[in-house]
Amino acid sequence: MRKPLKRTLSILAVVLLCLWGGLLVYVGWAMRQPPEKFGRVMSHMPGPAFLLFPFETMWTKARAGTVDPGETAPDFRLPTLDHQSEIQLSSLRGKPVVLVFGSYT
């Protein structure tokens, strides 16, 4: 009777480990997506799941930039505050520009 119980527990442990690893990969993938998609994925994540993953470490690695200090920033376009037009970063070359990435919430 002991051997079947031990085998069953071993199989259960392997299955749980595989599920945890799969969820870890999925959350890591979601962290590398645009904020809207990441938000949709995380809105379906049950609260206790946040205790199962090293979110801070994963988030730091997933959102680490590839631009080093002193390098030219990648070009991008953003709407103006009045949403009437767009501004492109490269059009400001030679002018002082401050890029702030983060949240004020």
N, C-alpha and C positions, 0 to 999 in steps of 0.2 A: 504494500500500500504506500510505502514511503517513496519508492522510485517514481510511480506515476505522478504523485504530487510535486516532486522535485522537477520533473520534466515539464509539467504544466506551468509551474512558476517560472521556469527558465524561458519557455516559449512566450509567456505573457510579458516577461521583462524585455525580451528582444523586440516584441511587437510594440510595446510602449516606447522603447528607445527609438525605434524606427519612426513612429508617429511624431515624437518630440523633435527628432532630427528633420523630418519633413516640414513641420511647422516652423522650425528655426530657419530653414532655407527659404520658405515662403515669406516670412516676416522680413528676412534680409533682402529678398527681392523687392518687396513692397517699399522698403525704406529707400530704395534707389529710384523709385518712380516719382513723377511729378507730385507736388503736394496734394492735389485734388484726388488722385488715384490712391495715394497712401492714406489719406483721410477716410476714403470709402472703405478700404480694407480694414483699417483699424477700428472703424465704427462698428464692425461686426465681431470684433474680438471680445470675448467675455472677460470681465474684470480679473478673475483669478489667473488668467493666462499671463498677465503682466508680471506675475511672480515667478513664472517658469522660464523666462528668457532674460538674458543680460542686455536689456534694451539700451541703456546708456552707452555701453561699449559698442554695440552694434550700430547705434545711431551715429556715434562719433566717426566710426570707420566708413559708414555708408555715405555720410555727407561731407567727408573730407574733400576739400577742393584739390584741383590739380595745378592751380596757379600759385607760384611762389612769389613772395614779396619782391617787388621790383620788375616783375614781368608785365607785359602788356595784357590788359584784361580782354577776354573774348568779346567780340562785337555782339550786340543785341539791340533789339528795338523794344520800346515801351510806350504806352499811350501817355499823352500829357495829362495834367491834372483835370483839365476841362474835357478830356476825351474827344477833342476836335481833330487832333492829329497825333502823329507818332514822332518820337525822337530816337535817333540812332546814336549809339555811343561813339562810333567812329566819326560822326559829324562834329564832335566836341574836341577832337584831337588838337592839342596845343593850348587848351583852356583848362583851368583847374576843375577837376571833377572829384566828388567824394561819393564813393559807393558804400552804402550801409546795408549789410546783410544781417538780418536778425528779426527778432520780434519785440515789440514794445508792450506785449500783453503780460 
